[in-house]
Amino acid sequence: MPLPVPKHDRHRTKQAFVYQAIRDAILRCEMPPGERLVIDDLAKRLAVSAIPVREALQVLQTEGLVVTVAHVGATVAPISQESILEVFTVMEGLEIVATRVATERASASDLSGLEEILATMDRALKAGRHPQWADLNTRFHTTISRLAGLPLLQEMTERALARWDRVRRYYFRGVLVHRADQAQEEHHQILEAMKARDFARLEERVREHNRGALADYTGYLDRAAG
């Protein structure tokens, strides 16, 4: 079965095209944790030779999205408690910086734009459209990062959010659906602190937001293990 890839991606080099296609499939959980990654099969699905697939898997292994299992070969990396801890620890640090700098630089129009995103998220939650809410959640956080005006910070935030997106897709029914209302209230509190330019309260709210999510995901894993 061919992997779904945006048409414009085929204008990249083959290695870049293959890397992005496999990476996106892993992050979207179209290739779930533990799935074997057979080079010849992937090459056929992507209509390329084995060489760019092998190169892409090596890069993805350095990123922690692919692992090599003895007697099995390359597989999609599992989502472990350690990987979830890493995602939210990194996100907390990035968002503390992003929200502070964005607050210093954002105009009234910028803050109104964030309010509009939250209003749309409120409507999505009220209608039970959790997948839409989750996509808008990513937009809310990336918009704050963009408002900070620091390209490196924005790039790092987008990469961390992509990892979070994989976690939330995999545990969508187990965690995200039940946490969305609380998370949305925390989003409103973060924006209110930004509007008030209350930096101490803002940092506290960001920490609570990330640590609350971490506790919910790790708690779910503990219950599942038990």
TORLO-368977 format. One record per atom (N, C-alpha, C, O): residue in one letter; x, y, z. Coordinates in steps of 0.05 Angstrom, whole numbers, padded with zeros to 5 digits, always signed. Each point is the difference from the previous one (the first is absolute). Last residue first. Layout:
<rs>
AXYZ ...
</rs>
This chain:
<rs>
G-00014-00041+00702 G-00011-00014+00023 G-00023-00019-00008 G-00011-00013+00016 A+00051+00070-00080 A+00019-00021+00008 A-00010-00016+00023 A+00004-00024+00001 A-00055+00097-00030 A+00000-00021-00021 A+00019-00022+00007 A-00006-00024-00004 R+00004+00099+00060 R-00025-00015+00003 R-00001-00023-00020 R-00009-00022+00006 D+00081+00082-00013 D+00002-00016+00025 D-00025-00017+00004 D+00003-00023+00008 L-00002+00084-00080 L+00018-00023-00005 L+00003-00017+00025 L+00001-00025-00002 Y-00051+00103+00011 Y-00014-00019-00018 Y+00017-00024-00005 Y-00009-00022+00000 G+00048+00093+00047 G-00020-00014+00016 G-00015-00021-00016 G-00006-00022+00009 T+00065+00079-00054 T+00015-00020+00015 T-00019-00016+00019 T+00004-00024+00004 Y-00042+00095-00053 Y+00010-00020-00018 Y+00015-00022+00015 Y-00005-00024-00005 D-00028+00099+00054 D-00022-00016-00012 D+00010-00022-00018 D-00011-00023+00001 A+00074+00084+00036 A-00011-00018+00021 A-00023-00017-00011 A-00003-00023+00008 L+00041+00088-00065 L+00019-00021+00006 L-00012-00020+00020 L+00002-00024-00003 A-00050+00103-00013 A-00002-00019-00023 A+00019-00024+00004 A-00008-00023-00005 G+00012+00091+00068 G-00025-00013+00002 G-00004-00020-00022 G-00010-00022+00004 R+00086+00077-00005 R+00002-00021+00020 R-00026-00015+00005 R-00001-00023+00007 N+00004+00097-00068 N+00017-00022-00009 N+00001-00023+00020 N-00001-00023-00008 H-00047+00101+00032 H-00012-00011-00024 H+00016-00024-00010 H-00012-00021-00006 E+00044+00072+00079 E-00023-00016+00008 E-00012-00014-00025 E-00008-00023+00002 R+00078+00085-00017 R+00010-00024+00014 R-00024-00019+00008 R+00002-00024-00004 V-00024+00107-00033 V+00013-00017-00020 V+00010-00026+00012 V-00003-00022-00011 R-00032+00088+00068 R-00021-00013-00015 R+00011-00018-00022 R-00011-00022-00005 E+00071+00074+00057 E-00013-00020+00017 E-00021-00015-00016 E-00002-00024+00003 E+00045+00096-00044 E+00018-00023+00002 E-00013-00022+00017 E+00003-00023-00007 L-00051+00103+00001 L+00001-00013-00026 L+00018-00024+00001 L-00008-00022-00009 R+00001+00079+00084 R-00023-00017-00003 R+00000-00016-00026 R-00008-00023-00002 A+00077+00085+00016 A+00002-00021+00020 A-00023-00019-00002 A+00003-00024+00000 F-00002+00101-00056 F+00019-00020-00008 F+00003-00023+00020 F+00004-00023-00008 D-00078+00094-00025 D+00007-00010+00027 D+00019-00024-00005 D-00009-00022-00003 R-00044+00082-00059 R+00029+00002+00001 R+00010-00007+00028 R+00019+00012+00011 A-00110-00016-00050 A+00006+00016+00024 A+00030+00005+00003 A+00008+00016+00018 K-00039-00070-00089 K-00013+00026-00004 K+00006+00019+00024 K+00003+00024-00003 M+00028-00114+00007 M+00014+00015-00021 M-00012+00028-00003 M+00015+00020-00002 A-00057-00079+00060 A+00025+00009+00012 A+00016+00016-00020 A+00014+00019+00007 E-00093-00059-00038 E-00006+00022+00019 E+00025+00011+00013 E+00003+00024+00004 L+00005-00100-00059 L-00005+00024-00016 L-00007+00024+00018 L+00009+00022-00005 I+00002-00106+00046 I+00026+00008-00012 I-00004+00026-00015 I+00016+00019+00002 Q-00092-00061+00031 Q+00015+00012+00022 Q+00027+00011-00010 Q+00009+00021+00008 H-00065-00069-00067 H-00011+00026+00006 H+00016+00014+00022 H+00004+00024-00002 H+00021-00112-00019 H+00006+00018-00022 H-00011+00028+00005 H+00014+00020-00004 E-00037-00088+00064 E+00028+00009+00004 E+00009+00018-00022 E+00015+00019+00004 E-00099-00059-00011 E-00001+00020+00021 E+00028+00011+00005 E+00003+00023+00006 Q-00009-00094-00065 Q-00011+00024-00012 Q-00002+00022+00021 Q+00005+00024-00007 A+00022-00110+00034 A+00021+00013-00016 A-00010+00026-00012 A+00015+00020-00001 Q-00077-00074+00047 Q+00019+00012+00019 Q+00022+00015-00015 Q+00007+00022+00007 D-00069-00069-00059 D-00014+00022+00014 D+00019+00014+00019 D+00001+00024+00000 A+00031-00103-00048 A-00004+00024-00016 A-00012+00023+00015 A+00009+00023-00003 R+00011-00118+00030 R+00016+00022+00010 R-00007+00027-00013 R+00008+00021+00010 H-00045-00108-00034 H-00008+00005+00027 H+00014+00025+00012 H-00009+00011+00020 V+00028-00041-00109 V-00029+00005+00001 V-00008+00008+00029 V-00017+00017+00003 L+00107-00047-00018 L-00006+00027-00010 L-00029+00008+00002 L-00007+00022+00009 V+00040-00112+00019 V+00009+00023+00015 V-00012+00026-00010 V-00014+00014+00015 G-00006-00103-00051 G+00007-00006+00027 G+00006+00025+00017 G-00005+00000+00024 R-00015+00000-00119 R-00024-00007+00015 R+00007-00003+00030 R-00017+00005+00017 F+00090+00016-00075 F-00022+00020-00005 F-00024-00006+00019 F-00009+00017+00014 Y+00107-00049-00028 Y-00016-00003+00024 Y-00025+00018-00001 Y-00009+00010+00021 Y+00067-00012-00095 Y+00002-00028+00009 Y-00018-00005+00024 Y-00012-00021+00003 R+00022+00109-00038 R-00015-00017-00018 R-00001-00029+00009 R-00020-00013-00002 R+00071+00075+00052 R-00029+00005+00003 R-00016-00016-00019 R-00022-00009+00006 V+00117+00005-00012 V-00009-00011+00026 V-00031+00003+00002 V-00013-00019+00007 R+00055+00058-00081 R+00001-00030-00002 R-00011-00013+00025 R-00015-00019-00001 D+00026+00112+00000 D-00023-00008-00017 D-00001-00030-00004 D-00022-00011-00001 W+00095+00051+00047 W-00024-00001+00016 W-00024-00010-00016 W-00017-00015+00010 R+00096+00030-00057 R+00003-00024+00018 R-00025-00003+00018 R-00010-00022+00004 A+00015+00099-00057 A-00005-00024-00017 A+00003-00026+00016 A-00015-00019-00005 L+00035+00100+00047 L-00029-00003-00002 L-00006-00024-00019 L-00020-00014+00004 A+00110+00039+00006 A-00010-00011+00025 A-00030-00005-00001 A-00010-00021+00010 R+00050+00065-00082 R+00009-00028+00001 R-00010-00014+00025 R-00008-00023-00001 E-00010+00114-00010 E-00015-00015-00019 E+00008-00029+00000 E-00017-00018-00003 T+00065+00079+00057 T-00027-00005+00010 T-00016-00017-00019 T-00015-00018+00009 M+00100+00045-00036 M+00002-00020+00022 M-00028-00006+00011 M-00006-00023+00006 E+00013+00092-00070 E+00007-00026-00012 E+00000-00022+00021 E-00010-00022-00005 Q-00002+00110+00034 Q-00023-00009-00014 Q+00005-00028-00013 Q-00018-00018+00002 L+00089+00062+00040 L-00019-00009+00020 L-00025-00011-00014 L-00011-00020+00009 L+00076+00058-00063 L+00010-00025+00011 L-00020-00011+00021 L-00005-00024+00000 P-00014+00110-00040 P-00003-00023-00018 P+00010-00026+00011 P-00013-00021-00005 L-00031+00107+00052 L+00026-00013+00002 L-00001-00025-00017 L-00011-00020+00008 G-00063+00083+00015 G+00018+00011-00020 G+00028-00011+00001 G+00019+00013-00008 A-00109-00023+00058 A+00025+00005+00014 A+00021+00011-00019 A+00018+00015+00008 L-00103-00047-00039 L-00001+00028+00010 L+00026+00007+00016 L+00006+00024+00002 R-00019-00113-00033 R+00006+00018-00022 R+00000+00029+00009 R+00017+00016-00009 S-00041-00082+00071 S+00028-00002-00006 S+00008+00019-00023 S+00021+00012+00001 I-00112-00019+00022 I+00015+00013+00021 I+00030+00000-00006 I+00014+00020+00004 T-00068-00069-00061 T-00004+00029-00004 T+00015+00016+00021 T+00012+00020-00006 T-00014-00114+00012 T+00019+00009-00021 T-00003+00030-00005 T+00019+00013-00007 H-00079-00053+00068 H+00027+00000+00011 H+00020+00009-00021 H+00019+00015+00007 F-00110-00023-00033 F+00002+00019+00022 F+00029+00003+00009 F+00011+00022+00003 R-00032-00090-00066 R+00001+00027-00012 R+00003+00021+00021 R+00015+00020-00004 T-00027-00108+00033 T+00026+00003-00012 T+00003+00028-00013 T+00021+00012+00003 N-00105-00033+00029 N+00019+00002+00023 N+00028+00004-00011 N+00015+00017+00010 L-00083-00036-00071 L+00001+00028+00008 L+00018+00005+00024 L+00012+00021+00002 D-00026-00110-00030 D+00014+00015-00021 D+00003+00029+00007 D+00020+00013-00005 A-00072-00065+00062 A+00028-00008+00003 A+00017+00015-00021 A+00022+00009+00005 W-00116+00000-00008 W+00011+00014+00023 W+00030-00005+00002 W+00016+00018+00005 Q-00064-00066-00069 Q+00003+00027-00008 Q+00013+00017+00022 Q+00018+00016-00004 P-00039-00106+00024 P+00022+00002-00019 P+00005+00029-00009 P+00023+00008-00003 H-00098-00024+00060 H+00026-00001+00013 H+00023+00000-00019 H+00020+00013+00005 R-00124+00013-00001 R+00019-00004-00022 R+00028+00000+00010 R+00015+00019-00004 G-00103-00003+00050 G+00012-00027+00002 G+00019-00006-00023 G+00005-00023-00006 A-00055+00106+00029 A-00012-00017-00020 A+00011-00028+00000 A-00009-00018-00015 K+00043+00085+00073 K-00028-00001+00006 K-00015-00019-00019 K-00019-00013+00007 L+00111+00031-00022 L-00004-00017+00023 L-00030-00003+00006 L-00009-00022+00006 A+00033+00080-00075 A+00006-00027-00008 A-00004-00019+00024 A-00011-00022-00004 R+00002+00114+00018 R-00022-00010-00015 R+00004-00029-00008 R-00018-00016+00000 D+00088+00061+00044 D-00023-00003+00018 D-00023-00013-00015 D-00014-00018+00011 M+00089+00042-00061 M+00005-00025+00016 M-00023-00005+00019 M-00008-00023+00004 T+00007+00103-00052 T-00005-00022-00018 T+00004-00027+00014 T-00016-00019-00004 A+00039+00095+00051 A-00029+00000-00003 A-00008-00023-00019 A-00020-00013+00005 L+00112+00030+00008 L-00012-00012+00023 L-00031-00002-00002 L-00012-00019+00009 I+00060+00064-00077 I+00006-00028+00000 I-00013-00015+00023 I-00012-00021-00003 E+00005+00114+00001 E-00017-00012-00020 E+00005-00030-00003 E-00018-00016-00003 E+00072+00068+00061 E-00027-00003+00011 E-00018-00013-00020 E-00017-00017+00007 L+00104+00038-00035 L+00000-00023+00018 L-00028-00004+00013 L-00008-00023+00004 G+00019+00099-00058 G+00002-00024-00016 G+00000-00026+00017 G-00013-00020-00007 S+00017+00103+00049 S-00027-00005-00010 S-00001-00025-00017 S-00019-00015+00000 L+00102+00047+00029 L-00014-00013+00022 L-00029-00006-00008 L-00012-00020+00009 D+00065+00067-00070 D+00010-00027+00003 D-00015-00015+00022 D-00007-00024-00003 S-00012+00115-00011 S-00011-00016-00021 S+00009-00029+00002 S-00015-00019-00005 A+00050+00083+00063 A-00027-00006+00008 A-00014-00018-00021 A-00016-00017+00006 S+00120+00006-00003 S-00017+00023-00002 S-00028-00008+00010 S-00006-00023+00004 A+00106-00022+00023 A-00026-00002-00014 A-00015+00026+00001 A+00000+00015+00020 R+00088-00036+00022 R+00000+00010-00027 R-00027+00002-00013 R-00004+00014-00019 E+00024-00048+00110 E+00015+00025-00002 E-00004+00013-00028 E+00000+00025-00002 T-00037-00110+00018 T-00014+00020+00016 T+00013+00027-00002 T-00013+00021-00002 A+00056-00095-00037 A-00024+00008-00016 A-00016+00021+00015 A-00010+00019-00012 V+00084-00057+00056 V+00009+00018-00021 V-00024+00009-00017 V-00002+00024-00008 R-00017-00085+00077 R+00011+00024+00011 R+00008+00020-00022 R-00008+00023+00001 T-00023-00109-00025 T-00022+00016+00010 T+00011+00027+00012 T-00013+00020-00004 A+00077-00084-00028 A-00017+00010-00022 A-00022+00019+00011 A-00004+00021-00012 V+00062-00067+00074 V+00014+00021-00015 V-00019+00013-00021 V-00001+00024-00002 I-00033-00096+00049 I+00006+00021+00020 I+00013+00024-00014 I-00007+00023+00004 E-00007-00102-00053 E-00023+00017+00002 E+00003+00022+00021 E-00012+00021-00002 L+00081-00086-00013 L-00004+00016-00024 L-00023+00020+00003 L+00001+00023-00008 G+00016-00086+00078 G+00021+00020-00003 G-00004+00018-00023 G+00004+00025+00002 E-00064-00096+00008 E-00003+00019+00022 E+00021+00022-00002 E-00006+00024+00002 M+00009-00097-00062 M-00021+00019-00006 M-00003+00021+00022 M-00004+00024-00006 V+00065-00095+00019 V+00010+00018-00020 V-00021+00022-00006 V+00006+00023-00003 T-00032-00091+00061 T+00021+00015+00012 T+00011+00021-00019 T+00004+00023+00007 F-00068-00084-00038 F-00012+00021+00016 F+00021+00016+00015 F-00005+00023+00007 V+00034-00096-00063 V-00016+00019-00016 V-00010+00023+00018 V+00003+00023-00007 E+00043-00095+00048 E+00018+00017-00015 E-00016+00021-00015 E+00008+00024+00000 L-00056-00090+00046 L+00013+00019+00019 L+00018+00019-00015 L+00001+00024+00006 I-00038-00094-00056 I-00021+00020+00007 I+00011+00021+00019 I-00005+00024-00002 S+00061-00096-00020 S-00004+00018-00023 S-00021+00021+00005 S+00003+00023-00009 E+00011-00089+00075 E+00024+00017-00003 E-00003+00019-00023 E+00008+00024+00003 Q-00073-00090+00011 Q-00003+00021+00020 Q+00024+00020-00002 Q-00003+00024+00004 S-00018-00073-00094 S+00005-00009+00027 S-00005+00024+00019 S-00003+00022-00008 I-00014-00059-00096 I-00005+00024+00015 I+00001-00009+00030 I-00019-00012+00010 P+00075-00033-00097 P-00023-00001+00018 P-00004+00028+00013 P+00017+00017+00000 A+00027-00031-00100 A+00007+00001+00029 A-00025-00001+00017 A-00021+00011-00008 V+00031-00058-00089 V-00008+00026+00011 V+00004+00000+00030 V-00007-00019+00014 T+00071-00045-00071 T-00028+00002+00008 T-00006+00029+00009 T+00018+00015+00007 A+00064-00085-00057 A-00010+00027+00006 A-00030-00001+00006 A-00016-00013-00014 G+00061-00080+00030 G+00008+00022-00018 G-00011+00026+00008 G-00006+00004+00024 V+00007-00101+00012 V-00024+00011-00013 V+00008+00021-00021 V-00011+00000-00022 H+00072-00047+00082 H-00015-00022-00014 H-00025+00010-00013 H-00016-00015-00011 A+00052+00084+00079 A+00014-00024-00007 A-00019-00021-00012 A-00021-00005+00010 V+00003+00110-00019 V-00005-00021+00019 V+00014-00025-00010 V-00002-00008-00023 T+00005+00122+00010 T+00008-00026-00012 T-00004-00021+00022 T+00013+00001+00021 V-00066+00099-00038 V+00020-00016+00016 V+00006-00026-00015 V-00016-00009-00016 V-00030+00117+00002 V+00004-00028-00010 V+00021-00013+00017 V+00019+00013+00009 L-00044+00075+00010 L-00025-00009-00010 L+00001-00029-00011 L-00021-00012-00004 G+00094+00072+00040 G-00015-00015+00019 G-00027-00010-00009 G-00016-00011+00017 E+00090+00061-00063 E-00021+00016+00013 E-00016-00015+00020 E-00017+00012+00014 T+00084-00054-00066 T+00014+00020+00017 T-00020+00018+00014 T+00006+00011+00021 Q-00040-00074-00082 Q+00011-00014+00024 Q+00014+00020+00018 Q-00002-00002+00025 L-00029+00031-00108 L-00022-00003+00019 L+00009-00015+00025 L-00011+00005+00022 V+00072+00003-00093 V-00005+00026+00012 V-00022-00002+00021 V+00003+00012+00021 Q+00015-00090-00069 Q+00023+00007+00017 Q-00004+00027+00013 Q+00007+00003+00024 L-00070-00031-00087 L-00003-00015+00025 L+00024+00006+00019 L-00004+00000+00024 A+00007+00036-00111 A-00021+00013+00016 A-00003-00014+00026 A-00004+00014+00021 E+00062-00052-00084 E+00011+00025+00010 E-00020+00014+00019 E+00008+00011+00021 R-00036-00088-00067 R+00020-00007+00020 R+00011+00025+00013 R+00004+00001+00024 V-00062+00011-00096 V-00014-00010+00023 V+00019-00007+00023 V-00005+00007+00023 P+00039+00021-00107 P-00010+00022+00016 P-00016-00009+00024 P-00002+00014+00020 I+00037-00084-00076 I+00021+00017+00011 I-00011+00023+00016 I+00008+00004+00023 A-00059-00071-00076 A+00005-00006+00028 A+00019+00020+00013 A-00001+00004+00025 S-00060+00029-00108 S+00018-00023+00005 S+00004-00003+00030 S-00010+00015+00016 V-00084+00023-00051 V+00028+00008-00001 V+00018-00024+00003 V-00011-00022+00004 A-00090+00036+00008 A+00009+00000-00028 A+00028+00011-00003 A+00005+00017-00017 L-00061-00037+00097 L+00007+00028-00006 L+00011+00003-00028 L+00006+00022-00009 R-00032-00108+00044 R-00022+00018+00006 R+00005+00028-00007 R-00019+00015-00007 K+00088-00078-00003 K-00021-00006-00019 K-00024+00019+00004 K-00011+00011-00019 A+00083-00008+00080 A+00009+00010-00026 A-00022-00004-00021 A-00005+00018-00017 L-00008-00054+00102 L-00003+00029+00000 L+00008+00012-00027 L-00013+00019-00009 D+00026-00111+00021 D-00028+00006+00000 D-00005+00030-00001 D-00017+00009-00015 D+00105-00041+00023 D-00010-00005-00026 D-00030+00006-00002 D-00009+00010-00021 I+00051+00000+00106 I+00010+00019-00020 I-00012-00005-00028 I-00009+00019-00012 V-00038-00037+00108 V+00015-00016-00020 V+00008+00018-00023 V-00017+00011-00014 L-00017-00002+00117 L+00006+00018-00022 L+00018-00015-00020 L+00024+00001+00003 R-00100-00026+00083 R+00025-00005-00015 R+00003+00018-00024 R-00020+00006-00013 E-00036+00018+00105 E-00003-00010-00027 E+00028-00004-00013 E+00017+00017+00002 G-00034+00021+00087 G+00006-00029-00002 G-00003-00011-00028 G+00008-00023-00005 P-00062+00112+00029 P+00024-00010+00015 P+00002-00030-00003 P-00019-00015+00003 P-00035+00059-00082 P-00002+00000+00029 P+00026-00010+00013 P+00017-00013-00014 M-00047+00064-00078 M+00018-00022+00006 M+00002-00001+00030 M+00015+00016+00012 E-00071+00044-00036 E-00007-00018-00022 E+00019-00024+00000 E-00007-00021-00010 C+00009+00099+00071 C-00006-00027+00009 C-00013-00017-00022 C-00013-00020+00005 R+00054+00110-00008 R-00029-00002-00001 R-00011-00027+00009 R-00024-00005+00000 L+00118+00021-00003 L-00012+00020+00018 L-00030+00000+00000 L-00013+00006+00020 I+00060-00063-00080 I+00005-00008+00027 I-00013+00019+00020 I-00013-00008+00019 A+00009+00029-00111 A-00016-00024+00006 A+00003-00010+00028 A-00019-00009+00013 D+00074+00081-00043 D-00028+00008+00003 D-00018-00023+00007 D-00018+00002+00016 R+00108-00022-00036 R-00002+00015+00025 R-00029+00009+00005 R-00010-00004+00022 I+00030-00036-00105 I+00001-00020+00022 I-00004+00014+00027 I-00015-00009+00017 A+00021+00065-00093 A-00024-00018-00002 A-00001-00020+00023 A-00021-00003+00012 Q+00096+00061-00020 Q-00023+00014+00009 Q-00025-00018-00001 Q-00017+00002+00018 Y+00099-00038-00050 Y+00002+00006+00028 Y-00026+00013+00010 Y-00011-00008+00021 V+00019-00006-00113 V-00005-00025+00014 V+00001+00004+00031 V-00017-00009+00014 F+00038+00083-00070 F-00027-00008-00004 F-00007-00025+00016 F-00021-00001+00013 A+00110+00030-00014 A-00017+00018+00016 A-00029-00007-00003 A-00015+00001+00020 Q+00076-00049-00073 Q+00005-00006+00028 Q-00018+00017+00018 Q-00012-00009+00020 K+00010+00025-00113 K-00013-00026+00008 K+00003-00006+00029 K-00018-00009+00013 T+00016+00111-00041 T+00018-00022-00006 T-00014-00026+00009 T-00017+00001+00018 R-00054+00070-00038 R+00024+00000+00016 R+00019-00022-00011 R-00006-00014-00018 H-00082+00030-00015 H+00020+00017-00012 H+00025+00002+00016 H+00020+00012-00008 R-00100-00059+00034 R+00016-00016-00020 R+00020+00018-00015 R+00016-00010-00015 D-00080+00042+00081 D+00023-00012+00012 D+00017-00015-00021 D+00024-00004+00005 H-00110+00046-00023 H+00023+00018-00003 H+00026-00013+00012 H+00022+00009-00007 K-00108-00054+00011 K+00013-00001-00026 K+00025+00018-00002 K+00019-00007-00013 P-00051-00043+00105 P-00007+00023-00016 P+00015+00002-00026 P+00024-00007-00001 V-00044-00087+00048 V+00020+00020+00000 V-00009+00024-00016 V-00010-00003-00023 P-00018-00102+00066 P-00010+00026-00008 P+00020+00022+00003 P+00010+00004+00022 L+00013-00110-00044 L-00003+00019+00023 L-00011+00026-00011 L+00008+00010-00021 P-00028-00110-00022 P+00017+00024-00002 P-00005+00018+00025 P-00022+00001+00010 M+00012-00110-00014 M-00017+00024+00000 M+00018+00025+00000 M+00016+00003+00018 
</rs>
